[in-house]
Amino acid sequence: MYRIFLQAGLAIIALGLVFLLARTYLVSQDEYQTDVENAESLKPEPTLGPQKVVDIQMKAMQQNNYPHENHGIEVAYRFASPANKENTGPIERFTQMVNNEMYRSMLNAQQYGLDAVEVEGDIAVQKVTLIDYEDQPVVYFFQLSRQKDGDFKDCWLTDSVVRY
């Protein structure tokens, strides 16, 4: 009897996840086409909104080792804010951090979805729900800020990523 309730509960959770993902913008590994051939073009630009910045980072990490090893992590690091890089850099340290248990689910995820981005002034929060390489659902929240000065003036960059 307990097993039936457990199976029913898991089915309800799975169905809920399907509905949650259905209402978000989904990207599977097969759909990865964002200028990866022009890898150097994947860099901060004032024309990119916060959701597009997160989308670029997630797509790159979804195919982390294409076109070369840890390319996705390198792209994500390009979109890290100066304050973020101060805490997580240089790139070698950032690479180790992304490969730890807290963040590695973003690497080679089967698919991910982006909820509507929440923007208040120069701060944005983007919820990302993904199915990782082990078929497990994982949720992250990206916090971004529009840079006020420097080389990336008016660009949206990631300040932090928190696993929920």
N, C-alpha and C positions, 0 to 999 in steps of 0.2 A: 504494500500500500504506500509506504514511504517513497519507494522508487517511482511510482506513478506520479505522485505529487512533485517529486524532484524533476522528473522529465517534463511534466507540464509547466513547471516554473521556468525551466531552461528554455522551453519552446516559446513561452511568453516573452522572456528577456530577448531571445533571438529575434522575434517578431518586432519587438519594440525597437531594437537596433536597426532592423531593416527600414522601419518607418522613419526613424531619425535620419539615417543616411539618405533615404529617398528625398527628404526635404532639403538636403544640403547639396552643394555643388560637388559631385563625385568625380574623382580622377583615378583611373586604374593604371597599372604599369603599361598596359598596351596603348594608352592614350598619350604617353609621354612624347610630346613633339615640340616643346617650347625652346626653339632656337638652340638646342643642345649642340648642333653642328657648329654654331657660332658662339662657342662657349665664352669667349671674351666679351660678348655683347651682354651677358648676364651680369649686369652691375647696376648699382643704384642710379636712378634718374628721377628728377622732379616730376616727371609725367606719370610715374607709377604710384598708384594708390596703395594703401596698406594691405588690402586683400590681395592685390596682384603681387606684392612683395612676398607675402606668405606663400602664395601659390608657386611662385618661382622657387623659393627655398624648398618647399615640400616636393615639387616635381624633381628638382635636382637630387634631393636625398633619396627619393623613391628609386632612382637609378644611380645610386651613389658612385659606382665604379665605371660609369660610362660618361665620357669617352676614355677616361683613365681613372686609376685607383683614387678614391676619395675626392673625386671631382665635385660630387654633391655637397660634401662638407665644405669644400673650398668656396663654392657658390654661397652657401648659407653664411659663411664667415664674411664674405664681401658685403652682405646685407646686415651685419651686426653693427650697432651704433658704436661710436667711440667709447662710451661708458661701458658697454657690454664687452668690447674688445679689451678694455683695460682690466676687466675682471676675469676674462676667459682666454685671452691670447697669451702668447702668439699662436699661429695656426696649428702648430704641433700639439700644444696643450688643448686647444679647442677640439682637435681631432680626437684626442684621448677622451675628452669629456663626452662628446657625442657618441662615442663607442661604449660608454658605460651603460649600465642597466637602465638608468633613468631615461635616457634619450635614444638608445639604439633602436627602439621600435619605429622611429622615423625612417631609418635606413632600410631601403628595399621593401617598404610597405606595399601590400597588395593593392590597396586603394585608400583614398582619403576623401573627406568631405569638409567643406568650409561653410560654416554658418554665416549669416549676415554679420559683417564687421560692425563693431560699435565704435563710433568716433565721437570724441568730445574735445573740441579744440585741436590741439596738436598731439593728442594721445589717442591711440586706437587699441582695441582688444579684439583678437580674432580667435574664435574657437575652432579647433581642428579635431575631427574624429576620424580615426584611421583603423584599418584592419592590418595588423602587422604581419610579418613574414611567418609567424606561428599561428595565424588565424585568430588572434586575440584582438578584441576592440580596445583601443587606447584613446584617451582624450588629452589634448594639450591646449593651453592657452598661450598665445603669443601676445606680448605687449610691445607696441611700437610707438615711436615718437617721430614727429616731423622735425628735422634738424633746423636749428635757427641760424647757424652760421657754419663757416668752414668749407671744406671741399664738397660736402654733401648738403649744402644749404637747400632747404625745401624738399629734401628727400625723406621718405619714410624708411626708417631703419629699426631693426628689432633690438629692443632693450633687454627682454627676458623671455624665456619659455618655461612654462611650469606644467608638469605632468599632473593631471587630476586623478 
